[in-house]
Amino acid sequence: TPRDTFELFGKMFDVPSDTLEERLKYLIGKFEIEDLIDKQVRKLSLGQRMRCEVVASLIHSPEIIFLDEPTIGLDMIAKQRLRDIINEVNKIENTTIFLTSHDLGDVENICKRIVIINHGKILYDGNIKELRRNYIKVKKIRVKFESLDDAFKPLDFMKILKQKGTFIEFEIPNSKENLEKTFELLTTGYNVEDITIEDPPIEDIIKEFY
């Protein structure tokens, strides 16, 4: 059972019994596994086992933990739940977390710093916000017009992706000048009902490194 595993880990890391009891009480409550700790591990779901495994890794209050694909195979709700808990552990206990993941949703939700590696070579090591700011090449813009009496006349740098009725979606090269020209066109030449500007997903940004 998870309880057996937790007690074994406590002995392995020489955690005093009274400290272990308090630590487990805190972690079991935080990870909401009160109803799981006395069940056979083989009867737990993947998400339940993953939460128990993270608890086991935190029993001895480590300064650093390594998590390898912690949300693999989990559904959307279970993923976000585990991400929230990992973030909370990082903030409250000041634990350094090394996360290895092919799920870039994990990376964006958990990490402040990202290291991109290809065949053992570091391609990028830095802040995830700077990665977006410095490596985004295009902006995707969606516009809903109140009316569109005449055909939309795109600027030279605009790439039309979709157009139907009074809705249009296009890309522009990412630059302050292009954004200013785009807004000038939209606000002076047309009656705009709604506009959305979207950055490409982080997957597309990272692809540029390979």
C-alpha positions in Angstrom: 0.0 0.0 0.0 1.1 3.6 -0.3 1.3 3.8 3.5 3.8 0.9 3.5 5.9 2.7 0.9 5.8 6.0 2.8 7.0 4.4 6.0 9.7 2.6 4.1 10.9 5.8 2.5 10.9 7.5 6.0 13.2 4.8 7.3 15.5 5.0 4.2 16.0 8.7 4.7 16.3 8.5 8.5 13.2 10.6 9.2 12.3 10.5 12.9 9.0 8.8 13.5 7.3 11.8 15.0 8.6 14.0 12.2 7.4 11.4 9.6 4.0 11.3 11.2 3.6 15.1 10.9 5.1 15.2 7.5 2.7 12.5 6.1 -0.3 14.2 7.7 0.6 17.4 5.9 1.4 15.7 2.5 -1.6 13.3 2.5 -3.9 16.2 3.1 -2.2 18.5 0.5 -2.4 15.8 -2.2 -5.8 14.6 -1.1 -4.9 11.0 -0.9 -6.5 10.2 2.5 -8.7 7.5 0.9 -5.9 5.9 -1.1 -3.1 5.3 1.4 -4.4 1.9 2.6 -5.4 0.5 -0.8 -3.3 -1.9 -2.8 -1.1 0.1 -5.3 -2.2 -2.1 -8.2 -5.8 -1.0 -7.6 -5.0 2.7 -7.9 -5.5 4.6 -11.2 -2.5 6.1 -12.9 -3.3 9.6 -11.6 -3.7 8.3 -8.1 -0.4 6.4 -8.2 1.4 9.5 -9.6 0.2 11.6 -6.7 1.4 9.0 -4.2 4.8 8.8 -5.9 5.2 12.6 -5.6 4.3 12.4 -1.9 6.9 9.6 -1.5 9.6 11.9 -3.1 8.8 14.7 -0.7 8.7 12.8 2.6 12.3 13.8 3.6 11.8 17.5 2.6 14.4 17.4 -0.2 15.9 20.6 -1.5 15.7 19.2 -5.1 13.4 16.7 -6.7 13.5 15.3 -10.3 10.2 14.6 -12.0 10.2 12.5 -15.2 7.0 12.9 -17.2 4.9 13.3 -14.1 1.6 13.9 -16.0 2.0 11.3 -18.7 -1.2 9.4 -19.4 -3.3 11.6 -17.1 -6.6 13.3 -18.2 -6.8 17.0 -18.4 -8.3 17.5 -14.9 -5.8 15.2 -13.2 -2.9 16.9 -15.1 -3.9 20.4 -13.9 -4.5 19.2 -10.4 -1.0 17.7 -10.2 0.6 20.8 -11.8 -1.1 23.0 -9.2 0.2 20.9 -6.4 3.8 20.9 -7.8 3.7 24.7 -8.1 2.5 25.0 -4.5 5.3 22.7 -3.2 7.8 24.8 -5.1 6.5 28.1 -3.6 5.7 27.0 0.0 8.7 24.7 0.5 11.1 26.5 -1.8 11.9 23.1 -3.4 13.9 23.2 -6.7 12.1 21.0 -9.3 13.8 19.6 -12.3 11.0 18.6 -14.7 11.6 16.4 -17.8 8.5 16.4 -20.0 7.4 16.2 -23.6 4.1 17.7 -22.6 4.8 21.4 -23.1 1.7 22.2 -21.1 3.6 21.0 -18.1 6.5 23.2 -19.0 4.4 26.4 -19.4 2.4 25.7 -16.3 5.2 24.7 -13.9 8.5 26.1 -15.2 10.1 29.5 -15.1 13.3 28.4 -16.7 13.5 26.0 -19.7 16.4 24.1 -21.2 16.0 22.7 -24.7 18.3 19.8 -25.5 18.9 18.0 -28.8 21.2 15.0 -29.0 23.0 16.1 -25.8 23.5 19.6 -27.0 21.9 22.6 -25.1 20.0 24.7 -27.7 18.4 27.1 -25.3 18.7 27.8 -21.5 16.7 30.7 -20.2 13.5 32.2 -19.0 10.3 30.9 -20.7 8.9 34.4 -21.0 12.1 35.5 -22.8 11.8 32.5 -25.1 8.4 33.7 -26.2 9.4 37.3 -26.5 12.6 36.7 -28.5 11.6 33.7 -30.7 8.0 34.4 -31.7 8.1 35.0 -35.5 4.4 35.5 -36.2 1.3 36.8 -34.6 -2.1 35.3 -35.5 -5.0 37.8 -35.6 -8.7 37.1 -35.7 -11.1 39.8 -36.6 -14.9 40.0 -36.6 -16.3 43.0 -38.4 -19.6 44.6 -37.7 -20.1 44.7 -41.5 -17.8 44.3 -44.5 -19.3 46.1 -47.5 -16.2 45.8 -49.6 -13.6 43.0 -49.8 -10.9 43.1 -47.1 -7.7 44.4 -48.6 -4.8 42.9 -46.7 -1.4 44.6 -46.4 1.5 43.1 -48.2 2.9 41.3 -45.1 -0.4 39.7 -44.1 -1.0 36.0 -44.8 -4.7 35.2 -44.9 -5.5 31.9 -43.2 -9.3 31.9 -43.2 -12.1 34.2 -44.3 -15.8 33.7 -44.1 -18.4 36.4 -44.2 -17.4 39.1 -41.7 -14.8 36.9 -40.1 -11.1 36.8 -41.1 -8.0 35.2 -39.7 -4.5 36.1 -40.7 -0.8 36.0 -39.7 1.7 38.8 -39.7 5.5 38.8 -39.0 6.0 39.7 -35.4 7.2 43.3 -35.1 6.0 46.5 -33.5 5.8 48.2 -36.9 3.6 45.5 -38.4 1.3 45.5 -35.4 0.9 49.3 -35.7 0.2 49.2 -39.4 -2.3 46.4 -38.8 -4.2 48.3 -36.2 -4.2 51.4 -38.2 -5.7 49.6 -41.2 -8.4 47.9 -39.0 -9.4 50.9 -37.0 -9.5 53.5 -39.8 -10.8 51.5 -42.7 -13.3 49.1 -41.1 -15.9 48.7 -38.4 -14.4 46.1 -36.1 -16.7 44.2 -33.7 -14.0 42.0 -32.0 -10.3 41.4 -32.4 -8.1 38.7 -31.0 -4.3 38.5 -31.1 -2.7 35.1 -30.5 0.9 33.9 -30.1 1.8 30.6 -31.6 1.8 27.6 -29.2 5.1 27.0 -27.5 5.5 23.8 -29.5 5.8 25.8 -32.7 8.4 28.1 -31.1 10.5 25.2 -29.9 10.4 23.5 -33.4 12.4 26.4 -34.7 15.4 25.1 -32.7 15.5 21.8 -34.5 
